[in-house]
Amino acid sequence: MPSKRYFKKFSESYVDTLSKLYHYSTSVYGENRQSSTVGTGAGYTYKEFKHCCDGLSKSLCCYGIGAGDRIAILSQNMPNWAVAFFATTAFGRVVVPILPDSSSAEVTNILTHSETKVLFVSKKFLYKVSQECMDRLTLVYDIETLETIKRDDDAFTCDGRVSEPNADEIAALIYTSGTTGAAKGVMLSHRNLCHNVIASYHCFKTSEKDVWLSILPMAHTYEMSIGFLYPFYVGACVHYLGKNMATSVLMAALKEVRPTIMLTVPLIIEKVVKSNIIPTIRHSVVLSWMERHTPKLLYRIVGNRLKMTFGGHIRFFGIGGAKLNTDVEAILRKMKFPYAIGYGMTEAAPLICTANPKETGIGTTGGAAYGVQVRLDDVNPETGEGELMARGDNIMLGYYKDPERTKSMFTADGWMHTNDLACVDKKGRYYIKGRLNNMILGPSGENIYPEEIEKVLNDISEVSESLVLDRDGKLVALVQLDENVLGYKLSNEAELLEKLENTKKSILERVNKLVGKSSKISSVEVMEEPFEKTATLKIRRFLYKKSNSPKKDKETEGK
């Protein structure tokens, strides 16, 4: 094992696998606190963390779970999430993180498609695991206690062999969709994830003295790479809520932890600014006067109040996953709040562009992240907009079991399509303008694929065809009913309308039981006329995006 001096001087080039990262941090920062749970303090030092991971890995080996085998994690954030992660990846196995909000159907598809052998699961999410999946799994662990819920004693062979992984071997298999059988698993290598750690360090240097508060799902690459692996690299402690992120729970955690570093999505900071900061200014005679006459003093006062809301010590407030409202961003800049902006995607593990608190600009995602090449393709000479392309050590290996989809994502010389339209200014800062494809970006940065929801809708017997759209931040399903659904022998119009409303409610309830939280539809609209289509019989989506789209009936609102 290299000396600590070697590690400290050469760790950046040395750490290109999660195994090396694991051994590096647990050797250099052994006595440091690695994790803690808000309220209870439960967690590990780096030395204790290594002891737990090593022991768990040996237990996995006893049941034949070796290098290359898939191990899934379905849990809320907690110290043992990190244990399960490194007991997997540091020994050559492949981790399959599953978002806690995933539906039972999504969990089933992910576990099946990935050929997962072991599952670490919170008991409160155990109901999402079908009996069919349970029967196929070799081991199921209660992640909170690390005790087995289920084990296949016939697999007790002690022949599970681990290995030192290569930098370009798959480390994580992350699913960006899973509602139907067309699961989309992103294969991220050790190099991909470690590159993001180094890129984060170059964007904003942190140290073992920093205090991190984790509020985003660790199964998301944003939190995984930057909110978990990066603090692990510098020997810092991450604090976990241990409960659902209700406002009262978060406020109590901020007061207790007083973090210096936080990662979040626009929705959270936008709510704070829109519901607290702006009304406070507007409803106060004194503050309203200050806004007109001494704005700098006003925003200094309000900015200090906002910083105190987040514990008083915040020096890096990362915002990513979706586009930040420019009006809110303008207020944050006036307050000199230390927010940072990042842009990326799961396929880039995730960083593509970054801007630290000193480099932010309203509406921009910053310049290319450290070690990442970015360019625009097919630029419109009038608008300056083109598709943003990326290349670097952060880019995925491809989609699992899907060579055709993988091929479509890359150019011949290795540039990856992001499907995002962007423009760039003279300082090399990129501005994301919109999507080239049909993906819908949810309020918390979720990737919502309407085709996946449409597949579920179209599988309902009453539905002939469907189209899912984003209207004012809500998912709306336009459906063409099968011609026999309503029947034509109903006695009167009132009876017909009643059956129509009941059908819409039934469709709404059934589809929302099968999709994840972020993919639930809020209303169903029945089309009076067939969808307008192209020559290849594809629905012309753009015709239905506005509220005054082709004929529709009144909405049935989801509860």
PyMOL commands that set and color helices and strands:
alter all, ss='L'
color gray80, all
select helices_A, chain A and resi 4-14+18-28+46-62+79-89+104-114+123-128+131-136+153-155+190-203+221-234+247-257+266-283+285-293+295-309+326-334+346-348+403-408+450-458+493-514+517-519+541-544
alter helices_A, ss='H'
color red, helices_A
select strands_A, chain A and resi 35-37+70-74+94-98+118-121+139-142+147-151+170-177+184-189+211-214+237-240+261-264+316-319+339-344+351-355+367-368+372-377+386-392+398-399+416-424+430-435+440-441+447-448+463-471+474-481+523-526+556-557
alter strands_A, ss='S'
color yellow, strands_A
deselect
rebuild
show_as cartoon
